[in-house]
Amino acid sequence: MGIEILSFTIKDVYDDVQYLASLGKAQTAVVKRDADVGVAQANRDAGIREAECEKSAMDVKYSMDTRIEDNTRLYKLQKAQFDQEVNTAKAEAALAYELQAAKIKQKIRNEEIQIEVVERRKQIEVEQQEILRREEELKSMVRLPAEAEAYRLQAIAEGKRTQTVEEAKADAERIKVLGLAEATAIGDVGKADAERMLAKAKVYKQYGDAAIMALVLEALPKIAAEVSAPLAKTDEIVLVGDNGATGEVARLAGGLPPALKTLTGLDLTQVLKRLHPSGNGTTTILATTSKKKSEVAAC
């Protein structure tokens, strides 16, 4: 009889000295090493690939962002251009409307001005007709009587003017005759005075200092009267001094020639010396002077 094994399953193989386990350690280490290297290479390749993919993704993203920004900028530029065109069109439309409205208002104003001109013209015509009517009324009621009165007054004034002119001519002729007569009389008087003065000048020239002395002596009483005029108002004069009244009178008389020289510029002492160098003959000098004075007065 014996044992027939149809199938069996090995659950575990082991030994006491770890032979079986030691047989696979080197191979296991190589396998682990290769596995780690493979994992590292795989991780590296995966990282590189991932980085490349990420870079590609970022490039695509940045490119898309750039395109988006470009498209956005183009959109905004086109939108701004469109807005400008729209605003320009709106402004032109508004200006065109205002211009058209202004033209219409101007046209209406022109028509109103034309109406006012026509009304004013008609009013002026009415006023002119009224002025003509008033002129006719004034002419019939005031002007014609006034013209008649003015003509009458003008005729009266013309007559008075003619009368006044004739009277003025007569007065002028009378004044002219009187003036000629007075001029003739004045001329005769002046001629006589001139002849008298010429005669006096000849006498003065002939007698020289004697004639001048005569005139001076003639003026001395007047000078003495003017000098003594204040003394006439004096009731009493008291002279104080040792010379007495005679000495004072002599002193006053001695001061007469300087005073006469101051008033007239004539030196009485020098004239007397020229007439009588000897210094005497006062009576003869006075007589001669009186004679010359009489002759001068006769001239």
C-alpha positions as CSV (number, residue, x, y, z in Angstrom):
1,M,0.0,0.0,0.0
2,G,1.9,3.2,0.2
3,I,1.1,7.0,0.4
4,E,-0.1,8.8,-2.7
5,I,0.3,12.6,-2.7
6,L,-2.0,14.3,-5.0
7,S,-1.1,17.9,-4.2
8,F,0.6,19.9,-1.5
9,T,1.3,23.5,-0.7
10,I,4.6,24.6,0.7
11,K,3.8,27.1,3.4
12,D,7.3,28.0,4.5
13,V,10.9,26.9,4.0
14,Y,13.4,27.7,6.6
15,D,16.4,26.4,8.2
16,D,18.1,26.9,11.4
17,V,21.3,28.6,10.1
18,Q,19.5,31.2,7.9
19,Y,21.0,29.7,4.7
20,L,18.1,30.2,2.6
21,A,17.7,33.7,3.9
22,S,21.4,34.5,3.3
23,L,21.3,33.2,-0.3
24,G,18.9,36.1,-1.4
25,K,20.4,39.0,0.6
26,A,23.0,40.0,-2.0
27,Q,20.5,39.7,-4.8
28,T,18.0,41.5,-2.7
29,A,20.4,44.3,-2.0
30,V,21.2,44.6,-5.7
31,V,17.6,44.6,-6.4
32,K,16.8,47.1,-3.7
33,R,19.7,49.3,-5.0
34,D,18.5,49.1,-8.5
35,A,15.0,49.7,-7.3
36,D,16.1,52.8,-5.4
37,V,18.1,54.1,-8.3
38,G,15.2,53.4,-10.6
39,V,12.9,55.2,-8.2
40,A,15.3,58.1,-7.9
41,Q,15.7,58.3,-11.7
42,A,12.0,58.0,-12.1
43,N,11.4,60.7,-9.5
44,R,14.1,62.9,-11.3
45,D,12.6,62.3,-14.6
46,A,9.2,62.8,-13.2
47,G,10.4,66.1,-11.6
48,I,12.0,67.3,-14.8
49,R,9.0,66.3,-16.7
50,E,6.8,68.0,-14.2
51,A,8.9,71.1,-14.3
52,E,8.8,71.1,-18.1
53,C,5.1,70.6,-18.0
54,E,4.7,73.3,-15.4
55,K,7.0,75.6,-17.5
56,S,5.0,74.9,-20.6
57,A,1.9,75.5,-18.6
58,M,3.2,78.8,-17.3
59,D,4.4,79.8,-20.8
60,V,1.0,79.0,-22.1
61,K,-0.6,80.9,-19.2
62,Y,1.6,84.0,-19.6
63,S,1.1,83.9,-23.3
64,M,-2.6,83.7,-22.8
65,D,-2.5,86.5,-20.2
66,T,-0.5,88.6,-22.6
67,R,-2.9,87.9,-25.4
68,I,-5.7,88.7,-23.0
69,E,-4.2,92.0,-21.9
70,D,-3.4,92.9,-25.6
71,N,-6.9,92.0,-26.5
72,T,-8.2,94.0,-23.5
73,R,-6.0,97.0,-24.5
74,L,-7.2,96.8,-28.1
75,Y,-10.7,96.5,-26.8
76,K,-10.4,99.6,-24.6
77,L,-8.6,101.5,-27.4
78,Q,-11.3,100.6,-29.9
79,K,-14.0,101.3,-27.3
80,A,-12.4,104.7,-26.5
81,Q,-12.2,105.5,-30.2
82,F,-15.8,104.4,-30.7
83,D,-16.8,106.5,-27.7
84,Q,-14.9,109.5,-29.1
85,E,-16.6,109.0,-32.5
86,V,-19.9,108.6,-30.7
87,N,-19.3,111.7,-28.6
88,T,-18.1,113.7,-31.6
89,A,-21.2,112.7,-33.5
90,K,-23.3,113.6,-30.5
91,A,-21.5,117.0,-30.1
92,E,-21.8,117.7,-33.8
93,A,-25.5,116.8,-33.7
94,A,-25.9,119.1,-30.7
95,L,-24.0,121.9,-32.4
96,A,-25.9,121.4,-35.6
97,Y,-29.1,121.5,-33.6
98,E,-28.0,124.7,-31.8
99,L,-26.8,126.2,-35.0
100,Q,-30.0,125.4,-36.8
101,A,-32.0,126.7,-33.8
102,A,-29.9,129.9,-33.9
103,K,-30.4,130.3,-37.6
104,I,-34.1,129.9,-37.1
105,K,-34.1,132.4,-34.2
106,Q,-32.1,134.8,-36.4
107,K,-34.5,134.4,-39.2
108,I,-37.4,135.0,-36.9
109,R,-35.7,138.1,-35.4
110,N,-35.0,139.4,-38.9
111,E,-38.7,139.0,-39.7
112,E,-39.6,140.8,-36.5
113,I,-37.1,143.6,-37.3
114,Q,-38.7,143.9,-40.7
115,I,-42.1,144.1,-39.1
116,E,-40.8,146.7,-36.6
117,V,-39.2,148.7,-39.5
118,V,-42.5,148.7,-41.4
119,E,-44.4,149.7,-38.3
120,R,-41.9,152.4,-37.5
121,R,-42.1,153.6,-41.1
122,K,-45.8,153.8,-40.9
123,Q,-45.6,155.5,-37.6
124,I,-43.2,158.1,-39.1
125,E,-45.5,158.6,-42.0
126,V,-48.4,159.2,-39.6
127,E,-46.3,161.6,-37.5
128,Q,-45.2,163.5,-40.7
129,Q,-48.9,163.8,-41.7
130,E,-49.6,165.0,-38.2
131,I,-46.7,167.5,-38.4
132,L,-48.0,168.8,-41.8
133,R,-51.5,169.1,-40.3
134,R,-50.1,171.1,-37.3
135,E,-48.0,173.3,-39.6
136,E,-51.0,174.1,-41.7
137,E,-53.0,174.8,-38.6
138,L,-50.1,176.9,-37.2
139,K,-49.8,178.7,-40.5
140,S,-53.5,179.6,-40.6
141,M,-53.8,180.5,-36.9
142,V,-50.4,181.9,-35.8
143,R,-47.8,182.2,-38.6
144,L,-49.7,184.5,-41.0
145,P,-50.7,187.0,-38.2
146,A,-47.2,186.7,-36.8
147,E,-45.6,187.4,-40.3
148,A,-47.9,190.4,-40.7
149,E,-46.9,191.7,-37.2
150,A,-43.2,190.9,-38.0
151,Y,-43.4,192.9,-41.2
152,R,-45.0,195.8,-39.4
153,L,-42.3,195.7,-36.7
154,Q,-39.6,195.4,-39.3
155,A,-40.9,198.4,-41.2
156,I,-40.9,200.4,-37.9
157,A,-37.5,199.2,-37.0
158,E,-36.2,200.1,-40.5
159,G,-37.5,203.6,-40.1
160,K,-36.0,203.9,-36.6
161,R,-32.7,202.5,-37.9
162,T,-32.7,205.0,-40.7
163,Q,-33.4,207.8,-38.3
164,T,-30.8,206.6,-35.9
165,V,-28.2,206.4,-38.7
166,E,-28.9,209.9,-39.9
167,E,-28.7,211.2,-36.3
168,A,-25.5,209.3,-35.8
169,K,-24.1,210.8,-39.0
170,A,-25.1,214.3,-37.9
171,D,-23.5,213.7,-34.4
172,A,-20.4,212.3,-36.0
173,E,-20.1,215.3,-38.3
174,R,-20.6,217.7,-35.3
175,I,-18.0,215.8,-33.3
176,K,-15.6,215.9,-36.2
177,V,-16.0,219.7,-36.5
178,L,-15.6,220.1,-32.8
179,G,-12.6,217.8,-32.8
180,L,-10.9,219.7,-35.6
181,A,-11.6,223.0,-33.8
182,E,-10.2,221.6,-30.5
183,A,-7.2,220.1,-32.3
184,T,-6.5,223.5,-33.9
185,A,-6.8,225.3,-30.6
186,I,-4.6,222.7,-28.8
187,G,-2.1,223.0,-31.6
188,D,-2.0,226.8,-31.3
189,V,-1.7,226.6,-27.5
190,G,1.0,224.0,-27.8
191,K,2.8,226.0,-30.4
192,A,2.7,229.1,-28.1
193,D,3.9,227.0,-25.2
194,A,6.7,225.6,-27.3
195,E,7.7,229.1,-28.4
196,R,7.6,230.3,-24.8
197,M,9.7,227.4,-23.6
198,L,12.2,228.0,-26.5
199,A,12.5,231.6,-25.5
200,K,13.1,230.6,-21.8
201,A,15.7,228.1,-23.0
202,K,17.5,230.8,-24.9
203,V,17.4,233.1,-21.9
204,Y,18.6,230.3,-19.6
205,K,21.4,229.5,-22.1
206,Q,22.3,233.2,-22.3
207,Y,22.4,233.9,-18.6
208,G,23.5,230.5,-17.4
209,D,23.9,230.2,-13.6
210,A,22.3,233.5,-12.9
211,A,19.0,232.4,-14.4
212,I,19.2,229.1,-12.5
213,M,20.0,231.1,-9.4
214,A,16.9,233.2,-10.0
215,L,14.7,230.2,-10.3
216,V,16.2,228.7,-7.1
217,L,15.7,231.9,-5.2
218,E,12.2,232.0,-6.5
219,A,11.6,228.5,-5.1
220,L,13.3,229.2,-1.8
221,P,10.2,230.8,-0.2
222,K,8.1,227.9,-1.2
223,I,10.6,225.4,0.3
224,A,10.9,227.5,3.5
225,A,7.1,227.5,3.7
226,E,6.9,223.7,3.3
227,V,9.7,223.3,5.9
228,S,8.1,225.7,8.4
229,A,4.6,224.3,8.0
230,P,4.8,222.0,11.0
231,L,6.1,225.0,13.1
232,A,3.0,227.0,12.3
233,K,1.0,224.6,14.6
234,T,3.4,225.2,17.5
235,D,2.3,227.7,20.1
236,E,5.7,228.3,21.7
237,I,9.3,227.4,20.9
238,V,12.0,227.3,23.6
239,L,15.6,227.4,22.4
240,V,18.2,226.0,24.9
241,G,21.8,227.0,24.4
242,D,24.4,229.7,24.9
243,N,24.1,231.3,21.4
244,G,20.5,232.5,21.8
245,A,18.0,233.0,19.1
246,T,20.3,234.8,16.8
247,G,22.8,232.0,16.9
248,E,20.2,229.4,16.2
249,V,18.8,231.4,13.3
250,A,22.3,231.7,11.9
251,R,22.9,228.0,12.3
252,L,19.6,227.2,10.5
253,A,20.5,229.7,7.7
254,G,24.0,228.1,7.4
255,G,22.3,224.7,6.9
256,L,20.2,225.9,4.0
257,P,22.8,225.5,1.2
258,P,23.4,221.8,2.0
259,A,19.7,221.2,2.2
260,L,19.1,222.9,-1.1
261,K,21.9,220.8,-2.7
262,T,20.2,217.7,-1.3
263,L,16.8,218.6,-2.6
264,T,17.8,220.2,-6.0
265,G,21.3,219.0,-6.7
266,L,22.4,222.7,-7.0
267,D,25.4,223.9,-4.9
268,L,24.4,227.4,-4.0
269,T,27.9,228.2,-2.6
270,Q,29.7,227.2,-5.8
271,V,27.3,229.2,-7.9
272,L,27.9,232.3,-5.8
273,K,31.7,231.7,-6.0
274,R,31.5,231.4,-9.9
275,L,29.4,234.6,-10.1
276,H,31.6,236.6,-7.7
277,P,35.0,235.0,-7.1
278,S,36.1,237.9,-4.8
279,G,33.5,236.8,-2.2
280,N,31.9,240.3,-1.7
281,G,29.2,242.3,-3.4
282,T,26.2,240.4,-2.1
283,T,23.9,243.3,-2.8
284,T,25.0,243.5,-6.4
285,I,24.5,239.7,-6.8
286,L,21.0,240.0,-5.4
287,A,20.2,242.9,-7.7
288,T,21.6,241.1,-10.7
289,T,19.7,238.0,-9.8
290,S,16.5,240.0,-9.4
291,K,17.1,241.6,-12.8
292,K,17.7,238.2,-14.5
293,K,14.6,236.9,-12.7
294,S,12.5,239.7,-14.1
295,E,13.8,239.1,-17.6
296,V,13.1,235.4,-17.3
297,A,9.6,236.0,-16.0
298,A,9.0,238.4,-18.8
299,C,9.8,235.6,-21.3
